[in-house]
């Protein structure tokens, strides 16, 4: 299985991911999927969720602020103002999850 590396870089932190099979990002023109050996690319990112899947099938999600994605030589860099684990959804009133 072909894999590539991904870095999520903020002014205060850097997360590195190896053996990534797929990367899905909130590009300015809509969701964008990246696989190994992707053509060199630079694009704007809007705020949203970055989703990475590794070669074991594990999925990692990060909420990100707007930024830039670069892809070259089997390496993707997500450069954003902030990255954090996704927020838990707020249950709607009356839903089973909202009941005590």
Phi and psi in radians as a Rosetta constraint file:
Dihedral C 1 N 2 CA 2 C 2 CIRCULARHARMONIC -1.318 0.35
Dihedral N 2 CA 2 C 2 N 3 CIRCULARHARMONIC 2.377 0.35
Dihedral C 2 N 3 CA 3 C 3 CIRCULARHARMONIC -2.305 0.35
Dihedral N 3 CA 3 C 3 N 4 CIRCULARHARMONIC 2.965 0.35
Dihedral C 3 N 4 CA 4 C 4 CIRCULARHARMONIC -2.580 0.35
Dihedral N 4 CA 4 C 4 N 5 CIRCULARHARMONIC 3.049 0.35
Dihedral C 4 N 5 CA 5 C 5 CIRCULARHARMONIC -1.888 0.35
Dihedral N 5 CA 5 C 5 N 6 CIRCULARHARMONIC 2.650 0.35
Dihedral C 5 N 6 CA 6 C 6 CIRCULARHARMONIC -2.333 0.35
Dihedral N 6 CA 6 C 6 N 7 CIRCULARHARMONIC 2.395 0.35
Dihedral C 6 N 7 CA 7 C 7 CIRCULARHARMONIC -2.126 0.35
Dihedral N 7 CA 7 C 7 N 8 CIRCULARHARMONIC 2.356 0.35
Dihedral C 7 N 8 CA 8 C 8 CIRCULARHARMONIC -1.914 0.35
Dihedral N 8 CA 8 C 8 N 9 CIRCULARHARMONIC 2.011 0.35
Dihedral C 8 N 9 CA 9 C 9 CIRCULARHARMONIC -2.031 0.35
Dihedral N 9 CA 9 C 9 N 10 CIRCULARHARMONIC 2.273 0.35
Dihedral C 9 N 10 CA 10 C 10 CIRCULARHARMONIC -2.172 0.35
Dihedral N 10 CA 10 C 10 N 11 CIRCULARHARMONIC 2.972 0.35
Dihedral C 10 N 11 CA 11 C 11 CIRCULARHARMONIC -1.047 0.35
Dihedral N 11 CA 11 C 11 N 12 CIRCULARHARMONIC -0.410 0.35
Dihedral C 11 N 12 CA 12 C 12 CIRCULARHARMONIC -1.940 0.35
Dihedral N 12 CA 12 C 12 N 13 CIRCULARHARMONIC -0.142 0.35
Dihedral C 12 N 13 CA 13 C 13 CIRCULARHARMONIC -2.717 0.35
Dihedral N 13 CA 13 C 13 N 14 CIRCULARHARMONIC 2.902 0.35
Dihedral C 13 N 14 CA 14 C 14 CIRCULARHARMONIC -2.555 0.35
Dihedral N 14 CA 14 C 14 N 15 CIRCULARHARMONIC 2.215 0.35
Dihedral C 14 N 15 CA 15 C 15 CIRCULARHARMONIC -2.021 0.35
Dihedral N 15 CA 15 C 15 N 16 CIRCULARHARMONIC 2.292 0.35
Dihedral C 15 N 16 CA 16 C 16 CIRCULARHARMONIC -1.986 0.35
Dihedral N 16 CA 16 C 16 N 17 CIRCULARHARMONIC 2.411 0.35
Dihedral C 16 N 17 CA 17 C 17 CIRCULARHARMONIC -2.249 0.35
Dihedral N 17 CA 17 C 17 N 18 CIRCULARHARMONIC 2.221 0.35
Dihedral C 17 N 18 CA 18 C 18 CIRCULARHARMONIC -1.901 0.35
Dihedral N 18 CA 18 C 18 N 19 CIRCULARHARMONIC 2.821 0.35
Dihedral C 18 N 19 CA 19 C 19 CIRCULARHARMONIC 1.037 0.35
Dihedral N 19 CA 19 C 19 N 20 CIRCULARHARMONIC 0.695 0.35
Dihedral C 19 N 20 CA 20 C 20 CIRCULARHARMONIC -1.437 0.35
Dihedral N 20 CA 20 C 20 N 21 CIRCULARHARMONIC 2.325 0.35
Dihedral C 20 N 21 CA 21 C 21 CIRCULARHARMONIC -1.629 0.35
Dihedral N 21 CA 21 C 21 N 22 CIRCULARHARMONIC -0.695 0.35
Dihedral C 21 N 22 CA 22 C 22 CIRCULARHARMONIC -2.564 0.35
Dihedral N 22 CA 22 C 22 N 23 CIRCULARHARMONIC 2.605 0.35
Dihedral C 22 N 23 CA 23 C 23 CIRCULARHARMONIC -2.292 0.35
Dihedral N 23 CA 23 C 23 N 24 CIRCULARHARMONIC 2.282 0.35
Dihedral C 23 N 24 CA 24 C 24 CIRCULARHARMONIC -2.172 0.35
Dihedral N 24 CA 24 C 24 N 25 CIRCULARHARMONIC 2.191 0.35
Dihedral C 24 N 25 CA 25 C 25 CIRCULARHARMONIC -2.246 0.35
Dihedral N 25 CA 25 C 25 N 26 CIRCULARHARMONIC 2.720 0.35
Dihedral C 25 N 26 CA 26 C 26 CIRCULARHARMONIC -1.499 0.35
Dihedral N 26 CA 26 C 26 N 27 CIRCULARHARMONIC 1.389 0.35
Dihedral C 26 N 27 CA 27 C 27 CIRCULARHARMONIC -1.189 0.35
Dihedral N 27 CA 27 C 27 N 28 CIRCULARHARMONIC 2.779 0.35
Dihedral C 27 N 28 CA 28 C 28 CIRCULARHARMONIC -0.994 0.35
Dihedral N 28 CA 28 C 28 N 29 CIRCULARHARMONIC -0.518 0.35
Dihedral C 28 N 29 CA 29 C 29 CIRCULARHARMONIC -1.736 0.35
Dihedral N 29 CA 29 C 29 N 30 CIRCULARHARMONIC 0.106 0.35
Dihedral C 29 N 30 CA 30 C 30 CIRCULARHARMONIC 2.315 0.35
Dihedral N 30 CA 30 C 30 N 31 CIRCULARHARMONIC -3.125 0.35
Dihedral C 30 N 31 CA 31 C 31 CIRCULARHARMONIC -1.148 0.35
Dihedral N 31 CA 31 C 31 N 32 CIRCULARHARMONIC 2.502 0.35
Dihedral C 31 N 32 CA 32 C 32 CIRCULARHARMONIC -2.329 0.35
Dihedral N 32 CA 32 C 32 N 33 CIRCULARHARMONIC 2.295 0.35
Dihedral C 32 N 33 CA 33 C 33 CIRCULARHARMONIC -1.800 0.35
Dihedral N 33 CA 33 C 33 N 34 CIRCULARHARMONIC 2.425 0.35
Dihedral C 33 N 34 CA 34 C 34 CIRCULARHARMONIC -2.159 0.35
Dihedral N 34 CA 34 C 34 N 35 CIRCULARHARMONIC 2.326 0.35
Dihedral C 34 N 35 CA 35 C 35 CIRCULARHARMONIC -2.124 0.35
Dihedral N 35 CA 35 C 35 N 36 CIRCULARHARMONIC 3.003 0.35
Dihedral C 35 N 36 CA 36 C 36 CIRCULARHARMONIC -0.994 0.35
Dihedral N 36 CA 36 C 36 N 37 CIRCULARHARMONIC 2.583 0.35
Dihedral C 36 N 37 CA 37 C 37 CIRCULARHARMONIC 1.131 0.35
Dihedral N 37 CA 37 C 37 N 38 CIRCULARHARMONIC 0.453 0.35
Dihedral C 37 N 38 CA 38 C 38 CIRCULARHARMONIC -1.147 0.35
Dihedral N 38 CA 38 C 38 N 39 CIRCULARHARMONIC 2.580 0.35
Dihedral C 38 N 39 CA 39 C 39 CIRCULARHARMONIC -1.101 0.35
Dihedral N 39 CA 39 C 39 N 40 CIRCULARHARMONIC 2.633 0.35
Dihedral C 39 N 40 CA 40 C 40 CIRCULARHARMONIC -0.977 0.35
Dihedral N 40 CA 40 C 40 N 41 CIRCULARHARMONIC 2.351 0.35
Dihedral C 40 N 41 CA 41 C 41 CIRCULARHARMONIC -2.567 0.35
Dihedral N 41 CA 41 C 41 N 42 CIRCULARHARMONIC 2.528 0.35
Dihedral C 41 N 42 CA 42 C 42 CIRCULARHARMONIC -2.322 0.35
Dihedral N 42 CA 42 C 42 N 43 CIRCULARHARMONIC 2.267 0.35
Dihedral C 42 N 43 CA 43 C 43 CIRCULARHARMONIC -2.627 0.35
Dihedral N 43 CA 43 C 43 N 44 CIRCULARHARMONIC 2.742 0.35
Dihedral C 43 N 44 CA 44 C 44 CIRCULARHARMONIC -1.331 0.35
Dihedral N 44 CA 44 C 44 N 45 CIRCULARHARMONIC 2.576 0.35
Dihedral C 44 N 45 CA 45 C 45 CIRCULARHARMONIC -2.033 0.35
Dihedral N 45 CA 45 C 45 N 46 CIRCULARHARMONIC 2.492 0.35
Dihedral C 45 N 46 CA 46 C 46 CIRCULARHARMONIC -1.784 0.35
Dihedral N 46 CA 46 C 46 N 47 CIRCULARHARMONIC 2.962 0.35
Dihedral C 46 N 47 CA 47 C 47 CIRCULARHARMONIC -1.149 0.35
Dihedral N 47 CA 47 C 47 N 48 CIRCULARHARMONIC 2.551 0.35
Dihedral C 47 N 48 CA 48 C 48 CIRCULARHARMONIC 2.844 0.35
Dihedral N 48 CA 48 C 48 N 49 CIRCULARHARMONIC -2.714 0.35
Dihedral C 48 N 49 CA 49 C 49 CIRCULARHARMONIC -1.947 0.35
Dihedral N 49 CA 49 C 49 N 50 CIRCULARHARMONIC 2.252 0.35
Dihedral C 49 N 50 CA 50 C 50 CIRCULARHARMONIC -1.658 0.35
Dihedral N 50 CA 50 C 50 N 51 CIRCULARHARMONIC 2.296 0.35
Dihedral C 50 N 51 CA 51 C 51 CIRCULARHARMONIC -2.136 0.35
Dihedral N 51 CA 51 C 51 N 52 CIRCULARHARMONIC 2.158 0.35
Dihedral C 51 N 52 CA 52 C 52 CIRCULARHARMONIC -2.023 0.35
Dihedral N 52 CA 52 C 52 N 53 CIRCULARHARMONIC 2.419 0.35
Dihedral C 52 N 53 CA 53 C 53 CIRCULARHARMONIC -2.140 0.35
Dihedral N 53 CA 53 C 53 N 54 CIRCULARHARMONIC 2.241 0.35
Dihedral C 53 N 54 CA 54 C 54 CIRCULARHARMONIC -1.710 0.35
Dihedral N 54 CA 54 C 54 N 55 CIRCULARHARMONIC 3.141 0.35
Dihedral C 54 N 55 CA 55 C 55 CIRCULARHARMONIC -1.266 0.35
Dihedral N 55 CA 55 C 55 N 56 CIRCULARHARMONIC -0.097 0.35
Dihedral C 55 N 56 CA 56 C 56 CIRCULARHARMONIC -1.651 0.35
Dihedral N 56 CA 56 C 56 N 57 CIRCULARHARMONIC -0.110 0.35
Dihedral C 56 N 57 CA 57 C 57 CIRCULARHARMONIC 1.656 0.35
Dihedral N 57 CA 57 C 57 N 58 CIRCULARHARMONIC -0.077 0.35
Dihedral C 57 N 58 CA 58 C 58 CIRCULARHARMONIC -1.219 0.35
Dihedral N 58 CA 58 C 58 N 59 CIRCULARHARMONIC 2.479 0.35
Dihedral C 58 N 59 CA 59 C 59 CIRCULARHARMONIC -1.994 0.35
Dihedral N 59 CA 59 C 59 N 60 CIRCULARHARMONIC 2.356 0.35
Dihedral C 59 N 60 CA 60 C 60 CIRCULARHARMONIC -2.077 0.35
Dihedral N 60 CA 60 C 60 N 61 CIRCULARHARMONIC 2.337 0.35
Dihedral C 60 N 61 CA 61 C 61 CIRCULARHARMONIC -2.115 0.35
Dihedral N 61 CA 61 C 61 N 62 CIRCULARHARMONIC 2.464 0.35
Dihedral C 61 N 62 CA 62 C 62 CIRCULARHARMONIC -2.404 0.35
Dihedral N 62 CA 62 C 62 N 63 CIRCULARHARMONIC 2.283 0.35
Dihedral C 62 N 63 CA 63 C 63 CIRCULARHARMONIC -1.352 0.35
Dihedral N 63 CA 63 C 63 N 64 CIRCULARHARMONIC 2.289 0.35
Dihedral C 63 N 64 CA 64 C 64 CIRCULARHARMONIC -2.243 0.35
Dihedral N 64 CA 64 C 64 N 65 CIRCULARHARMONIC 2.676 0.35
Dihedral C 64 N 65 CA 65 C 65 CIRCULARHARMONIC -1.476 0.35
Dihedral N 65 CA 65 C 65 N 66 CIRCULARHARMONIC 2.985 0.35
Dihedral C 65 N 66 CA 66 C 66 CIRCULARHARMONIC -0.998 0.35
Dihedral N 66 CA 66 C 66 N 67 CIRCULARHARMONIC 2.658 0.35
Dihedral C 66 N 67 CA 67 C 67 CIRCULARHARMONIC -3.085 0.35
Dihedral N 67 CA 67 C 67 N 68 CIRCULARHARMONIC -2.528 0.35
Dihedral C 67 N 68 CA 68 C 68 CIRCULARHARMONIC -2.396 0.35
Dihedral N 68 CA 68 C 68 N 69 CIRCULARHARMONIC 2.514 0.35
Dihedral C 68 N 69 CA 69 C 69 CIRCULARHARMONIC -1.998 0.35
Dihedral N 69 CA 69 C 69 N 70 CIRCULARHARMONIC 2.309 0.35
Dihedral C 69 N 70 CA 70 C 70 CIRCULARHARMONIC -2.154 0.35
Dihedral N 70 CA 70 C 70 N 71 CIRCULARHARMONIC 2.468 0.35
Dihedral C 70 N 71 CA 71 C 71 CIRCULARHARMONIC -2.322 0.35
Dihedral N 71 CA 71 C 71 N 72 CIRCULARHARMONIC 2.219 0.35
Dihedral C 71 N 72 CA 72 C 72 CIRCULARHARMONIC -2.886 0.35
Dihedral N 72 CA 72 C 72 N 73 CIRCULARHARMONIC 2.490 0.35
Dihedral C 72 N 73 CA 73 C 73 CIRCULARHARMONIC 0.925 0.35
Dihedral N 73 CA 73 C 73 N 74 CIRCULARHARMONIC 0.796 0.35
Dihedral C 73 N 74 CA 74 C 74 CIRCULARHARMONIC 1.051 0.35
Dihedral N 74 CA 74 C 74 N 75 CIRCULARHARMONIC 0.596 0.35
Dihedral C 74 N 75 CA 75 C 75 CIRCULARHARMONIC -2.454 0.35
Dihedral N 75 CA 75 C 75 N 76 CIRCULARHARMONIC 2.296 0.35
Dihedral C 75 N 76 CA 76 C 76 CIRCULARHARMONIC -2.030 0.35
Dihedral N 76 CA 76 C 76 N 77 CIRCULARHARMONIC 2.373 0.35
Dihedral C 76 N 77 CA 77 C 77 CIRCULARHARMONIC -2.127 0.35
Dihedral N 77 CA 77 C 77 N 78 CIRCULARHARMONIC 2.157 0.35
Dihedral C 77 N 78 CA 78 C 78 CIRCULARHARMONIC -1.813 0.35
Dihedral N 78 CA 78 C 78 N 79 CIRCULARHARMONIC 1.900 0.35
Dihedral C 78 N 79 CA 79 C 79 CIRCULARHARMONIC -1.858 0.35
Dihedral N 79 CA 79 C 79 N 80 CIRCULARHARMONIC 1.928 0.35
Dihedral C 79 N 80 CA 80 C 80 CIRCULARHARMONIC -2.399 0.35
Dihedral N 80 CA 80 C 80 N 81 CIRCULARHARMONIC 2.851 0.35
Dihedral C 80 N 81 CA 81 C 81 CIRCULARHARMONIC -1.189 0.35
Dihedral N 81 CA 81 C 81 N 82 CIRCULARHARMONIC -0.684 0.35
Dihedral C 81 N 82 CA 82 C 82 CIRCULARHARMONIC -2.648 0.35
Dihedral N 82 CA 82 C 82 N 83 CIRCULARHARMONIC 2.606 0.35
Dihedral C 82 N 83 CA 83 C 83 CIRCULARHARMONIC -2.425 0.35
Dihedral N 83 CA 83 C 83 N 84 CIRCULARHARMONIC 2.398 0.35
Dihedral C 83 N 84 CA 84 C 84 CIRCULARHARMONIC -2.666 0.35
Dihedral N 84 CA 84 C 84 N 85 CIRCULARHARMONIC 2.789 0.35
Dihedral C 84 N 85 CA 85 C 85 CIRCULARHARMONIC -1.041 0.35
Dihedral N 85 CA 85 C 85 N 86 CIRCULARHARMONIC 2.602 0.35
Dihedral C 85 N 86 CA 86 C 86 CIRCULARHARMONIC -1.120 0.35
Dihedral N 86 CA 86 C 86 N 87 CIRCULARHARMONIC 2.575 0.35
Dihedral C 86 N 87 CA 87 C 87 CIRCULARHARMONIC -1.283 0.35
Dihedral N 87 CA 87 C 87 N 88 CIRCULARHARMONIC 2.584 0.35
Dihedral C 87 N 88 CA 88 C 88 CIRCULARHARMONIC -1.239 0.35
Dihedral N 88 CA 88 C 88 N 89 CIRCULARHARMONIC 2.400 0.35
Dihedral C 88 N 89 CA 89 C 89 CIRCULARHARMONIC -1.120 0.35
Dihedral N 89 CA 89 C 89 N 90 CIRCULARHARMONIC 2.522 0.35
Dihedral C 89 N 90 CA 90 C 90 CIRCULARHARMONIC -1.473 0.35
Dihedral N 90 CA 90 C 90 N 91 CIRCULARHARMONIC 2.163 0.35
Dihedral C 90 N 91 CA 91 C 91 CIRCULARHARMONIC -1.125 0.35
Dihedral N 91 CA 91 C 91 N 92 CIRCULARHARMONIC 2.477 0.35
Dihedral C 91 N 92 CA 92 C 92 CIRCULARHARMONIC -1.293 0.35
Dihedral N 92 CA 92 C 92 N 93 CIRCULARHARMONIC 2.524 0.35
Dihedral C 92 N 93 CA 93 C 93 CIRCULARHARMONIC -0.987 0.35
Dihedral N 93 CA 93 C 93 N 94 CIRCULARHARMONIC 2.362 0.35
Dihedral C 93 N 94 CA 94 C 94 CIRCULARHARMONIC 1.550 0.35
Dihedral N 94 CA 94 C 94 N 95 CIRCULARHARMONIC -0.162 0.35
Dihedral C 94 N 95 CA 95 C 95 CIRCULARHARMONIC -1.384 0.35
Dihedral N 95 CA 95 C 95 N 96 CIRCULARHARMONIC 2.713 0.35
Dihedral C 95 N 96 CA 96 C 96 CIRCULARHARMONIC -0.990 0.35
Dihedral N 96 CA 96 C 96 N 97 CIRCULARHARMONIC -0.590 0.35
Dihedral C 96 N 97 CA 97 C 97 CIRCULARHARMONIC -1.214 0.35
Dihedral N 97 CA 97 C 97 N 98 CIRCULARHARMONIC -0.402 0.35
Dihedral C 97 N 98 CA 98 C 98 CIRCULARHARMONIC -1.470 0.35
Dihedral N 98 CA 98 C 98 N 99 CIRCULARHARMONIC -0.272 0.35
Dihedral C 98 N 99 CA 99 C 99 CIRCULARHARMONIC -1.367 0.35
Dihedral N 99 CA 99 C 99 N 100 CIRCULARHARMONIC 2.490 0.35
